[in-house]
């Protein structure tokens, strides 16, 4: 699944979801390794570490914030919430509104990552 497709799923979400957390992880390069004869199924991080736990990106403000720090380390951002939605912004991009603040942070972060990738491709 592409980052854009993950963004679309997150934007349409009405609540946190471990399934969405897994989609974010896969878009970042995490790999699911199915059960084999000699080993249980596990997740492998992009750097090759085995048996990692996928963060609760869509549930936890801390996990969403860590995602933003990891993918956009030199950017400034902000987040807010009210009784119905959350919003987040990274850099000069548009505010992203979602069902919850952690989801909004994830959307804003992935939008920023996608913009970085597009800028890199265009500069080549």
C-alpha positions, 0 to 999 in steps of 0.5 A: 500500500502506498503512503497516499493510500494509507493517508486516505485510510487514516483520513476516513477512519472514525477511531484508532485501529491496530490495523491502521497502525500496521498500515503505517508501519508497513508504509515505513518499511516494517515487514511482517514475517509469517510463522514458520516451522521453527519460529512464530510470526513476528514484525521486523523493523526497517533496520532488521530488528526482529520481533518488534512491536508496532507502536500504537500510532493512531491511539497514542499521542506519544507514539504519533509524536514520535512518528513525527519526530522520526520522519520530520526531525527538522520540522515544527508542528502543532496539534489541537483537539476539541470534543469532536476532532483532532487537527495537526500541522507540520511545517507550512502544510495545510492543517489535517483534520481527523477523527482523533488528534493522534490520527491527525498527527499521523496524517500530517506526518505522512503528508509531510513525508510524501511531500519530501519524497516528491520534492526529492524526485523532482530535484533529480 
